[in-house]
């Protein structure tokens, strides 16, 4: 578990660097702020690992923004499930 004071959890990047995971999955709130920033951070730390976001377990304050955030994550080669 990582406690954070801003949108991404900076300690997550250092924790993931050099690790070998088949996948890393994210769920929670807010998809357009915290989830996207941490998923991108994980993708940067583990470019060959499948980064997954479960859309059924995320939300944003605005459904259009949520959809856009999920679209952007897919464009960044992040797997978005359960849309």
N, C-alpha and C positions, 0 to 999 in steps of 0.2 A: 504494500500500500504506500502511496506517495501522497503527502499533503502538499497542497500548492496554494500560492497566494495570488497567482495570475492565471491566465487561461491555460498555458501548457505547464506541465510538471517538468522543469529542467532536469531534475535528478533522474527522470525516466530515460533520457537520452544516454547518460553515462552508464546507467544500469544495463541498458540493452546492448551497448557497443561491445562487440566481440563475442556476444552470445550466439548460439545456434538454435533457433526455434523453428519449428515447422510453420507455426502461425502465432499471431498475437491478435486477440479480439477486444474490441471496445464496445461499450454500451453505456448509456447514461444521458445526462443533460449537460449542457445544451449542445445539440449537434452542430450548430453553426458557429460555436465559439470553442468550447472545451474539447469536444470530441474531435472536431476537425484538426485543431492545433496539436493534440496529442497523437492522433493517427499519422499526421504528416511527420511529426517528430520521430515516431517509431519507424516510419518508412525510410527516413533519412539514416537512422541508426542501423537498420536491418534491411537494406535494399533488396535482398534476395528472399526475404521472408514474406509470406502472405500476411498482409495486414487486413483484418476483417472488422467491419462495422455492422452490427445487427440493427437494421433500420426499425424493426419492430420494438426495439428496446431503446430508442432515442427519440428526442423531440426537440423542438425549438419554440420560441414564442410566437412565431408566424409560420404556418405550414408551407408557404411559398419559399421562405428562407430555408426551412428544413430541407425541402426538395432540392433547392439549389446547392446546399452544402453537400448533400448526398451525391449530386451530379459531379461536383468538383472533386470529391474524394474518388469517385469512379474514374475520373479523368487522370487522377494521380496514381492509378493502378492499385487502388485500395478496393478490396472486395466488399461490396455492399449487399448484404443478404436481406431477405424478407421485405422487399419494397412493396 
